[in-house]
Structures are given as C-alpha cells and as structure tokens.
Amino acid sequence: MILEVAILNVRVGQSEQFEADFALAGQYIRGIKGYHNHTLKKCIENKNKYILLVNWDTLDDHNIGFRTSEAYLKWKALLHHYYDPFPTVEHYETVI
C-alpha cells in the first residue's frame, strides 16, 4: 500500500469554505481503482494548514488512475484555487 501525503496551505479566510468543498470532493476520489481511504487533518498551530493522507494500492493508481481521470478534473476545479502555494505531493511505502 502507498500513502499519499500532501501539505495544503489554504488562503487566509477561506478555510471554512475549503472544508465544505473538500467534503464534496470526496465523491470524486472514492470511485477510483486502488483507492482505500483518505483523511484531511487541520493543523492546530496554523489554522490555514492541512494535511491530506490518502491510501492507494499502487503509485500508478494515484498518478495515472486518478490524475488522468475525469474525476480528477472535477476535484481540481473544486479545490485547487484554495492553495497558496500549490502543495507538494509525496508518496510513502511502509518499511516496518
């Protein structure tokens, strides 16, 4: 299993609407092959900072299956305008 990790810095004053739109966006990722689950966590020290954690079967399920899908275009349209700067996304595999 692969863990996708993204640090999301949301524009000041837009956190509440971002959270509402993120809840809606979940419908677009849930149907993708290889998707298991996702979690959005809010930083305690910085109220405009979030971490997104997504579990995938494989790296290709995220990078190809999701990112080249029609669902990703809807996800992107709903969420990407909130980020400043645009997030770096990294992938992790379990070692121990």
The 8 nearest C-alpha neighbors of each residue, nearest first, counted from 0:
[[1, 56, 55, 57, 92, 2, 54, 93],
 [0, 2, 92, 55, 91, 57, 54, 56],
 [3, 1, 54, 91, 90, 53, 4, 55],
 [2, 4, 90, 53, 52, 89, 54, 1],
 [5, 3, 52, 89, 51, 88, 90, 2],
 [6, 4, 88, 51, 50, 87, 7, 86],
 [7, 5, 50, 86, 49, 51, 8, 87],
 [6, 8, 49, 86, 48, 50, 5, 9],
 [9, 7, 48, 82, 83, 47, 49, 6],
 [10, 8, 82, 47, 81, 83, 7, 48],
 [9, 11, 13, 81, 83, 82, 12, 8],
 [12, 10, 13, 47, 9, 14, 46, 8],
 [11, 13, 14, 10, 15, 47, 9, 16],
 [12, 14, 16, 11, 15, 10, 17, 9],
 [15, 13, 17, 16, 12, 18, 47, 9],
 [14, 16, 18, 17, 13, 19, 12, 20],
 [15, 17, 19, 18, 13, 14, 20, 21],
 [18, 16, 14, 20, 15, 19, 21, 13],
 [17, 19, 21, 15, 16, 20, 14, 22],
 [20, 18, 16, 22, 17, 21, 15, 23],
 [21, 19, 23, 17, 22, 18, 16, 24],
 [20, 22, 24, 18, 23, 19, 17, 25],
 [21, 23, 19, 20, 24, 25, 18, 26],
 [24, 22, 20, 21, 25, 26, 19, 27],
 [25, 23, 21, 26, 22, 27, 74, 20],
 [24, 26, 27, 23, 28, 22, 29, 21],
 [27, 25, 24, 29, 28, 23, 30, 22],
 [28, 26, 70, 25, 24, 29, 74, 30],
 [27, 29, 25, 30, 31, 26, 70, 24],
 [30, 28, 26, 31, 27, 25, 34, 36],
 [31, 29, 28, 32, 27, 26, 34, 70],
 [30, 32, 28, 34, 29, 65, 33, 64],
 [33, 31, 34, 60, 30, 64, 65, 56],
 [32, 34, 56, 55, 60, 31, 35, 57],
 [33, 35, 55, 32, 31, 36, 54, 29],
 [36, 34, 54, 55, 33, 37, 56, 53],
 [37, 35, 54, 53, 34, 38, 29, 55],
 [36, 38, 53, 52, 54, 39, 51, 35],
 [39, 37, 52, 51, 40, 53, 36, 50],
 [38, 40, 51, 50, 52, 49, 41, 37],
 [41, 39, 50, 49, 38, 51, 42, 52],
 [42, 40, 49, 48, 43, 50, 46, 39],
 [41, 43, 45, 48, 49, 44, 46, 40],
 [42, 44, 45, 46, 41, 48, 49, 47],
 [43, 45, 42, 46, 48, 41, 47, 49],
 [46, 44, 42, 47, 48, 43, 41, 49],
 [47, 45, 48, 42, 43, 44, 41, 14],
 [48, 46, 9, 45, 8, 14, 11, 49],
 [49, 47, 8, 42, 45, 46, 7, 41],
 [50, 48, 41, 7, 40, 42, 6, 8],
 [49, 51, 6, 40, 5, 39, 7, 52],
 [50, 52, 39, 5, 4, 38, 6, 40],
 [51, 53, 4, 38, 37, 3, 39, 50],
 [54, 52, 37, 3, 2, 36, 55, 38],
 [53, 55, 2, 35, 36, 1, 3, 34],
 [56, 54, 34, 1, 33, 57, 35, 0],
 [55, 57, 0, 33, 1, 34, 60, 54],
 [58, 56, 60, 59, 55, 1, 0, 33],
 [57, 59, 60, 61, 62, 1, 55, 56],
 [58, 60, 62, 63, 61, 57, 64, 65],
 [61, 59, 64, 57, 58, 33, 63, 62],
 [62, 60, 65, 59, 58, 64, 63, 66],
 [61, 63, 59, 66, 60, 58, 64, 65],
 [62, 64, 59, 66, 67, 65, 61, 60],
 [65, 63, 60, 61, 67, 66, 62, 59],
 [66, 64, 61, 68, 67, 63, 71, 62],
 [65, 67, 62, 63, 71, 68, 64, 61],
 [66, 68, 63, 65, 64, 71, 69, 62],
 [69, 67, 70, 65, 71, 66, 64, 72],
 [68, 70, 72, 71, 73, 67, 65, 66],
 [69, 71, 27, 68, 73, 72, 74, 28],
 [72, 70, 74, 68, 73, 69, 66, 75],
 [71, 73, 75, 69, 70, 74, 76, 68],
 [72, 74, 76, 70, 71, 75, 77, 69],
 [75, 73, 71, 77, 72, 24, 76, 78],
 [74, 76, 72, 79, 78, 73, 77, 71],
 [77, 75, 73, 74, 78, 72, 79, 80],
 [76, 78, 74, 75, 73, 79, 20, 24],
 [79, 77, 75, 80, 76, 81, 74, 21],
 [78, 80, 75, 81, 82, 76, 77, 85],
 [79, 81, 82, 78, 76, 77, 75, 83],
 [82, 80, 9, 79, 10, 78, 83, 17],
 [83, 81, 9, 85, 8, 84, 80, 79],
 [84, 82, 85, 8, 10, 9, 81, 86],
 [83, 85, 82, 86, 8, 9, 7, 10],
 [84, 86, 82, 83, 87, 7, 8, 79],
 [87, 85, 7, 6, 84, 88, 5, 82],
 [86, 88, 5, 89, 6, 85, 7, 4],
 [87, 89, 5, 4, 86, 3, 90, 6],
 [90, 88, 4, 3, 5, 87, 91, 2],
 [89, 91, 3, 2, 4, 1, 88, 92],
 [92, 90, 2, 1, 3, 93, 89, 4],
 [93, 91, 1, 2, 94, 0, 90, 3],
 [92, 94, 95, 91, 0, 1, 2, 90],
 [93, 95, 92, 91, 0, 1, 2, 90],
 [94, 93, 92, 91, 0, 1, 2, 90]]
